[in-house]
Amino acid sequence: MLNTGEEMKIGILGSGDVGQVLGTGFANRGHEVMMGSRDPKQDRVANWVKKNQGLVTAKSFSETAAFCDVAILATLWAGTANAIELAEPGNLAGKVLIDATNPLIFSEGKAPSLATNGDGSAGEQIQSWLPESHVVKAFNIVGNPHMVDPDFPGGPPDMFICGNDEPAKVTVTGLIEELGWLVIDQGGIESSAYLESLAMLWIGQYIATGSGDHAFKLLRK
Ligand SMILES: NC(=O)c1ccc[n+]([C@@H]2O[C@H](COP(=O)([O-])OP(=O)(O)OC[C@H]3O[C@@H](n4cnc5c(N)ncnc54)[C@H](OP(=O)(O)O)[C@@H]3O)[C@@H](O)[C@H]2O)c1
């Protein structure tokens, strides 16, 4: 198990907003961050590396997967299987992989919908594509602008996570706490279906209000 608070090598698979925000967030907390991309020289990636000069690097999916202690999968759902193939599953064997994806279908003029449509989840699918990795679903239930240092009037929101490997969840909990969240363990990877549905609720609120300034919190007494 990787110890909480330890400096880690974090490999971000995917160069979109989620990959960039989490990559910068973890680099600013002293972790060694590499971003994996089909084209690490593309403008979007090069600009991000420039902005975080000296703190991050960018290479191919497979080089990033081989480099990291912990991987973060932040790919468009439609490209996720290809990204994993390019990363080469053997490079991720025995490692923790944080799955931030949502299995969304985008169609012109319509709100996004879940590709899984009530049958399984992206989290389970990814665990089955990477049987030797410890997949932990996380970060999928909030918009990227609030993934690092979430600042809400009700205090830190809750990040729900799930996965089959307990030590992996301890490692991921420590990493998420470093970014300013409280963490709730929702059980095994099959709970990804709930977390992906929760993302749909988040997206529904975004569509209804035009604002992404919301996050979830479980109230207890
Ligand atoms: N945006 C958010 O606020 C948010 C919040 C929560 C969860 N999510 C989920 O997080 C994931 C990432 O979202 P995002 O908005 O950051 O980015 P995105 O636009 O969904 O795409 C992220 C990356 O996916 C990779 N990709 C696309 N097609 C590919 C293909 N055919 N093969 C291999 N890789 C491919 C690309 O990487 P390269 O071009 O570098 O190869 C791209 O930068 C998605 O699953 C999304 O649903 C997003």
The ligand as an SDF file (V2000), in Angstrom:
LIG
                    3D

 48 52  0  0  0  0  0  0  0  0999 V2000
  -15.4780   17.7370  -17.4770 N   0  0  0  0  0  0  0  0  0  0  0  0
  -15.8340   17.5380  -16.2150 C   0  0  0  0  0  0  0  0  0  0  0  0
  -16.0120   18.4920  -15.4450 O   0  0  0  0  0  0  0  0  0  0  0  0
  -16.0340   16.1340  -15.7100 C   0  0  0  0  0  0  0  0  0  0  0  0
  -16.4090   15.9180  -14.3810 C   0  0  0  0  0  0  0  0  0  0  0  0
  -16.5070   14.6070  -13.8860 C   0  0  0  0  0  0  0  0  0  0  0  0
  -16.2220   13.5370  -14.7300 C   0  0  0  0  0  0  0  0  0  0  0  0
  -15.8790   13.7680  -16.0370 N   0  0  0  0  0  0  0  0  0  0  0  0
  -15.5390   12.6330  -16.8870 C   0  0  0  0  0  0  0  0  0  0  0  0
  -14.1000   12.6110  -16.9540 O   0  0  0  0  0  0  0  0  0  0  0  0
  -13.6560   12.1850  -18.2500 C   0  0  0  0  0  0  0  0  0  0  0  0
  -12.7610   13.2710  -18.8500 C   0  0  0  0  0  0  0  0  0  0  0  0
  -13.5300   14.4290  -19.0970 O   0  0  0  0  0  0  0  0  0  0  0  0
  -12.8670   15.7670  -19.6930 P   0  0  0  0  0  0  0  0  0  0  0  0
  -13.9730   16.7440  -19.7780 O   0  0  0  0  0  0  0  0  0  0  0  0
  -11.6450   16.0950  -18.9520 O   0  0  0  0  0  0  0  0  0  0  0  0
  -12.3040   15.4040  -21.1240 O   0  0  0  0  0  0  0  0  0  0  0  0
  -12.8930   14.7740  -22.4650 P   0  0  0  0  0  0  0  0  0  0  0  0
  -13.1190   15.8720  -23.4170 O   0  0  0  0  0  0  0  0  0  0  0  0
  -14.0420   13.8950  -22.1560 O   0  0  0  0  0  0  0  0  0  0  0  0
  -11.6480   13.9290  -23.0030 O   0  0  0  0  0  0  0  0  0  0  0  0
  -10.5250   13.6250  -22.2470 C   0  0  0  0  0  0  0  0  0  0  0  0
   -9.4570   12.9380  -23.0640 C   0  0  0  0  0  0  0  0  0  0  0  0
   -9.9010   11.6990  -23.6010 O   0  0  0  0  0  0  0  0  0  0  0  0
   -8.9250   11.2990  -24.5580 C   0  0  0  0  0  0  0  0  0  0  0  0
   -9.5580   10.6460  -25.7100 N   0  0  0  0  0  0  0  0  0  0  0  0
  -10.6240   11.0660  -26.4510 C   0  0  0  0  0  0  0  0  0  0  0  0
  -10.8670   10.1840  -27.4410 N   0  0  0  0  0  0  0  0  0  0  0  0
   -9.9240    9.2020  -27.3360 C   0  0  0  0  0  0  0  0  0  0  0  0
   -9.6360    8.0340  -28.0760 C   0  0  0  0  0  0  0  0  0  0  0  0
  -10.3610    7.6650  -29.1590 N   0  0  0  0  0  0  0  0  0  0  0  0
   -8.6100    7.2690  -27.6750 N   0  0  0  0  0  0  0  0  0  0  0  0
   -7.8440    7.6070  -26.6070 C   0  0  0  0  0  0  0  0  0  0  0  0
   -8.0780    8.7110  -25.8650 N   0  0  0  0  0  0  0  0  0  0  0  0
   -9.0900    9.4950  -26.2270 C   0  0  0  0  0  0  0  0  0  0  0  0
   -8.2550   12.6030  -25.0530 C   0  0  0  0  0  0  0  0  0  0  0  0
   -6.9030   12.5670  -24.7000 O   0  0  0  0  0  0  0  0  0  0  0  0
   -5.7580   12.9230  -25.7560 P   0  0  0  0  0  0  0  0  0  0  0  0
   -6.3290   13.8150  -26.8220 O   0  0  0  0  0  0  0  0  0  0  0  0
   -4.7610   13.6150  -24.9250 O   0  0  0  0  0  0  0  0  0  0  0  0
   -5.2630   11.6250  -26.2850 O   0  0  0  0  0  0  0  0  0  0  0  0
   -8.9740   13.6820  -24.2710 C   0  0  0  0  0  0  0  0  0  0  0  0
   -8.1440   14.7130  -23.8590 O   0  0  0  0  0  0  0  0  0  0  0  0
  -14.9250   11.9010  -19.0560 C   0  0  0  0  0  0  0  0  0  0  0  0
  -15.2130   10.5310  -18.9820 O   0  0  0  0  0  0  0  0  0  0  0  0
  -15.9900   12.7360  -18.3340 C   0  0  0  0  0  0  0  0  0  0  0  0
  -17.2970   12.2120  -18.5130 O   0  0  0  0  0  0  0  0  0  0  0  0
  -15.7730   15.0270  -16.5340 C   0  0  0  0  0  0  0  0  0  0  0  0
  1  2  1  0
  2  3  2  0
  2  4  1  0
  4  5  1  0
  4 48  2  0
  5  6  2  0
  6  7  1  0
  7  8  2  0
  8  9  1  0
  8 48  1  0
  9 10  1  0
  9 46  1  0
 10 11  1  0
 11 12  1  0
 11 44  1  0
 12 13  1  0
 13 14  1  0
 14 15  2  0
 14 16  1  0
 14 17  1  0
 17 18  1  0
 18 19  2  0
 18 20  1  0
 18 21  1  0
 21 22  1  0
 22 23  1  0
 23 24  1  0
 23 42  1  0
 24 25  1  0
 25 26  1  0
 25 36  1  0
 26 27  1  0
 26 35  1  0
 27 28  2  0
 28 29  1  0
 29 30  1  0
 29 35  2  0
 30 31  1  0
 30 32  2  0
 32 33  1  0
 33 34  2  0
 34 35  1  0
 36 37  1  0
 36 42  1  0
 37 38  1  0
 38 39  2  0
 38 40  1  0
 38 41  1  0
 42 43  1  0
 44 45  1  0
 44 46  1  0
 46 47  1  0
M  CHG  2   8   1  16  -1
M  END
$$$$
